Amino acid sequence: MQQGKQVLERIIKKFGFYWKLIKSLQTGLLVLTDLAGYISARCPMDSWRTLLGVAGSLFLAVSGSTILNMVLDRDMDAKMERTAGRPLPKKLVTPSEARAVGLILGAAGVGWSLYLAPLYGAVVLAGLIFDVLVYTHWLKRRTPWSIIWVGISGGMPILAGRDLAEGRIDFVGILLALAVLFWIPTHILTFGIKYAQDYHSAGVPVFANTDGLSKTRLIIAISTIGTVAAMILAAYQMEMVIGFWRTQIILGALLLTLTITSILRPSAKLNFGLFKMASLYMLGSMGLIIFGL
């Protein structure tokens, strides 16, 4: 009995380590965009089984890619105060074990996606490749412009969901993917400003260090305008219920106002507020798509 309890405790502890490795909040948001993309073309929903397949396949694929990214970034994470406590830098999980788990989860997610539909699986696979190989392995430590590729990767889930429902890549799906692509620099660069010293210590180029704060805030402003414009146009094209469409406009106006204010009156407090608002904006936008059609 005691031995069984100890085994259970070890399993629970190991699960906790991997729950941190998959960045559950980030993974959850990407799964939500996938579901929003699917529901945007299939509302009301005609198959709960398919909806569960969409969520499950993307959760596995994103979890796998995130773990693989953590394996590649473990030396960098060990140098940054913000990330030094993660399971891999603290040697709570071995790199070989984490790599194996990441590959298994990623392969399972992509395989499930391909089973649902070849086009859906291809888009999910493209997102994984852009995230792990192009962004993390190739460009992240070389150029701050790597955010473009992680933005493309981040836009794949919502495009995949839309494609699965439509059976093709359509204009709305591209707009939704662009909205996420433009949103990611706003999200990442505000974070880069806050933790600029950490990234400098790890040798990772971010705009706050390579080009200065003024240019970084200008890029944030351009990306914010892009995401708000793409999201509002997508909402219009989807013929979102007028009340929800107006709410989408209000959310965009709030995000733009905070972005402009952070340029005119830059401060650490406003920058972190913009980071939080960007997350709430994307979460709210996905909710409006799911419930406003």
Secondary structure as GFF3:
##gff-version 3
##sequence-region A 1 293
A	DSSP	alpha_helix	2	21	.	.	.	ID=ss1
A	DSSP	alpha_helix	24	39	.	.	.	ID=ss2
A	DSSP	alpha_helix	48	72	.	.	.	ID=ss3
A	DSSP	alpha_helix	74	79	.	.	.	ID=ss4
A	DSSP	alpha_helix	95	116	.	.	.	ID=ss5
A	DSSP	alpha_helix	118	129	.	.	.	ID=ss6
A	DSSP	pi_helix	130	139	.	.	.	ID=ss7
A	DSSP	three_ten_helix	144	146	.	.	.	ID=ss8
A	DSSP	alpha_helix	147	166	.	.	.	ID=ss9
A	DSSP	alpha_helix	171	194	.	.	.	ID=ss10
A	DSSP	alpha_helix	196	202	.	.	.	ID=ss11
A	DSSP	alpha_helix	207	210	.	.	.	ID=ss12
A	DSSP	alpha_helix	213	237	.	.	.	ID=ss13
A	DSSP	alpha_helix	242	264	.	.	.	ID=ss14
A	DSSP	alpha_helix	268	291	.	.	.	ID=ss15
###
